[in-house]
């Protein structure tokens, strides 16, 4: 619990009810009740195990979000699809950094949702949390950014002089519309794995670019797309 004390002070749950009722809202770091973090911590420990959680998980109160998702706002035109989840209930999205490799380029992001009461919404598991408690190998990301680029070059017919960028991402979109400021940390093209990977993209090209998705544990190529650049 001490990990939160320098960010947060306990407040009553009614604070969440005072948040704007028309849209997703960023929460001030000191307005998230500690009980919500405790509920999320317990869920993440069941995925990661106690030792990995303590060593590699850091809360990000600055990224926490509140979604009113009330029946009244969900009847507004144009947002019904978003508000269909989860049953028109308000929820809070809590965000954590995940750093099992002590490498800033291989740091993941975990998004976990709870009701304002602290109850986990079981239908939607945390995005960005591999099941490493019983399968430790799922948190051993042996592929570095440089090796990911090298593997992407091998998998394509791109020119040898082409420049590439590698981004470490969770390979499924979040189950809920979350976190405008951290959306780039999730792959929005689902490859069917609850795992971390590298999204490697060719840059500085005129007509088409290659994009390769690799498993961060094995280097296996999971997807290769040739994308026409905007304006052509």
Secondary structure as the mmCIF struct_conf table of DSSP 4:
data_model
#
loop_
_struct_conf.conf_type_id
_struct_conf.id
_struct_conf.beg_label_comp_id
_struct_conf.beg_label_asym_id
_struct_conf.beg_label_seq_id
_struct_conf.end_label_comp_id
_struct_conf.end_label_asym_id
_struct_conf.end_label_seq_id
HELX_RH_AL_P HELX_RH_AL_P1 UNK A 2 UNK A 5
TURN_TY1_P TURN_TY1_P1 UNK A 6 UNK A 7
TURN_TY1_P TURN_TY1_P2 UNK A 13 UNK A 13
HELX_RH_AL_P HELX_RH_AL_P2 UNK A 14 UNK A 17
TURN_TY1_P TURN_TY1_P3 UNK A 18 UNK A 18
BEND BEND1 UNK A 19 UNK A 19
BEND BEND2 UNK A 21 UNK A 23
STRN STRN1 UNK A 25 UNK A 26
HELX_LH_PP_P HELX_LH_PP_P1 UNK A 27 UNK A 28
HELX_RH_3T_P HELX_RH_3T_P1 UNK A 29 UNK A 31
BEND BEND3 UNK A 32 UNK A 32
HELX_RH_AL_P HELX_RH_AL_P3 UNK A 34 UNK A 48
HELX_RH_AL_P HELX_RH_AL_P4 UNK A 50 UNK A 56
STRN STRN2 UNK A 57 UNK A 59
HELX_RH_3T_P HELX_RH_3T_P2 UNK A 61 UNK A 63
STRN STRN3 UNK A 65 UNK A 67
HELX_RH_AL_P HELX_RH_AL_P5 UNK A 71 UNK A 74
TURN_TY1_P TURN_TY1_P4 UNK A 75 UNK A 75
BEND BEND4 UNK A 76 UNK A 76
TURN_TY1_P TURN_TY1_P5 UNK A 77 UNK A 78
HELX_RH_AL_P HELX_RH_AL_P6 UNK A 80 UNK A 83
TURN_TY1_P TURN_TY1_P6 UNK A 84 UNK A 88
STRN STRN4 UNK A 91 UNK A 98
TURN_TY1_P TURN_TY1_P7 UNK A 100 UNK A 101
BEND BEND5 UNK A 102 UNK A 102
HELX_RH_3T_P HELX_RH_3T_P3 UNK A 104 UNK A 106
STRN STRN5 UNK A 108 UNK A 114
TURN_TY1_P TURN_TY1_P8 UNK A 116 UNK A 117
BEND BEND6 UNK A 118 UNK A 118
STRN STRN6 UNK A 120 UNK A 120
TURN_TY1_P TURN_TY1_P9 UNK A 122 UNK A 123
BEND BEND7 UNK A 124 UNK A 124
HELX_LH_PP_P HELX_LH_PP_P2 UNK A 125 UNK A 126
STRN STRN7 UNK A 127 UNK A 127
TURN_TY1_P TURN_TY1_P10 UNK A 128 UNK A 128
TURN_TY1_P TURN_TY1_P11 UNK A 132 UNK A 134
HELX_RH_3T_P HELX_RH_3T_P4 UNK A 136 UNK A 139
HELX_RH_AL_P HELX_RH_AL_P7 UNK A 145 UNK A 155
BEND BEND8 UNK A 156 UNK A 156
TURN_TY1_P TURN_TY1_P12 UNK A 160 UNK A 161
STRN STRN8 UNK A 163 UNK A 170
BEND BEND9 UNK A 171 UNK A 172
BEND BEND10 UNK A 175 UNK A 176
HELX_RH_3T_P HELX_RH_3T_P5 UNK A 180 UNK A 185
STRN STRN9 UNK A 186 UNK A 186
BEND BEND11 UNK A 188 UNK A 189
BEND BEND12 UNK A 192 UNK A 192
BEND BEND13 UNK A 194 UNK A 195
STRN STRN10 UNK A 196 UNK A 203
BEND BEND14 UNK A 204 UNK A 204
BEND BEND15 UNK A 206 UNK A 207
STRN STRN11 UNK A 208 UNK A 215
TURN_TY1_P TURN_TY1_P13 UNK A 216 UNK A 218
STRN STRN12 UNK A 221 UNK A 228
HELX_LH_PP_P HELX_LH_PP_P3 UNK A 229 UNK A 229
TURN_TY1_P TURN_TY1_P14 UNK A 230 UNK A 231
#
